[in-house]
Amino acid sequence: RARMKLASEIPGLDLSFHAAADWNDPAALQRCLDSVAKADIIVATMLFMEEHAEAVVPAIRARRDSAAAVIGCMSAPDVVKLTRIGSFNMDGSKRGAFDFLKKLRGKSDKNQTGGAAQLAMLKRVPKILRFIPGPAQDVRAYFLTLQYWLAGSDGNVVNLVRFLVNRYASGGHAHLKGKLKADPPIDYPEV
């Protein structure tokens, strides 16, 4: 559905989704690997099981430096460490962004569970980073990607693609950079 909504806005968009649950079929896994090999922007999520992560990590690693952006979230550490979005990367080579995020996290509320505290931080950090120029905007983009994905409605998936293409498009789609308008992530009630 997102692909159909975006077709007129982003001519030539090749938007593909691959579910690790389908990778028991070698043809399905190969379709995923083929998509990764030619992708400009890669978003890898929900790859917790070791065999799922191991199936795609080499392909993502091979594209990491040449793709416009690679975002690994809510996945095994090997997948998350492949994140490279603008000047922000999570391979551990630059500690500045992580140290900065720890300071932004602040003190946790003793009444909140670990998950609730993380969700509160996820919503708070992009609001703060909005006012800090430079590389902080790439960190903000990572957190906004998480927000779009976690509330994965049709509208949020469409705006996730708009947001990433608008910020990071390169190659044949570089002319779209700065031209698309993405609405902020739609926040749905937890209950």
Secondary structure, DSSP 8 states (H G I E B T S, - for coil): -HHHHHTTTSTT-------GGGTTSHHHHHHHHHHHHH-SEEEEE---SHHHHHHHHHHHHHHTTTSSEEEEESS-HHHHTT-EETTEE-SSS--HHHHHHHHHH----TTS-HHHHHHHHHHHHHHHHTTS-TTHHHHHHHHHHHHHHHT--HHHHHHHHHHHHHHH--GGGGGGTTT------------
